[in-house]
Amino acid sequence: MQSRPSSVSRAATTVSGRLGKVVLSVLAVAAAVPAAAEAPPVAREAFANMPRVTGEWAFTRSREDNDGSRVERFDPSAEAKWQLLSVDGREPTEDELRDYAEEIERRLAREGGRPGDNDFDGLAAEDGWELLEEDEERITWRFRPAAGATDREDMAKHLQGEMTILKSVPYVESFRLYSDEPFRAKVIAKIERFDTRIEMIRLDRQAYMPARVTTEVRGSAAFGLKSIARDILLTYSDFRYAGSRSADKNGSSAAAAASNAGR
């Protein structure tokens, strides 16, 4: 039988939340990755180009997991910032709306009323960077997230990270956290596989948002009596700027943002 591992699910959800809600707190890299170099200049520049402005953009988020699917809308200019639009392709019931309202109350308290930040700079350690691949357009690094980047320290030491940077801007185009080998999470759960991937898009010169977040967890709990099989897919769409700065000032518009979303 299958078990929904709350601790593992929370860790995945924190990662996406920290990186623009997407979906999941960044966990520290495995000690197996050898220290190679300090954070490269292109990574520092990419971090500096991704300010924390995610709370100024409205968007639709679709979630699919083992429990079904749901669609919700975030709009910072609306009285109810989060709205549940559908559950499993239908209108939500009164009970589902009530449960969702309670969930949102907890979420807003945790986020300070805004979706998570794109704070990549605070996630990566200063050393342990290793160049994996590079061409004219992109460069991919393996890295060690900072020691305090996660509240799941028992999982942190078993994971490693990779990020791909688009060099022309530059900005963090994709981000991955994964385990190479099985490990135990607080003894009660054995994780055979953990893999989280985040794909980012550039909306304008000052805004970067997640477009797609996937998480896969496989393992067992209760001394092998319960299996863990958790798959989460988050997709973000229908971006609209709802903040105070001028679109013209940034050289961008909602139409340009929608166009960039596919790039």
Disulfide bonds with the S-S distance in Angstrom:
none
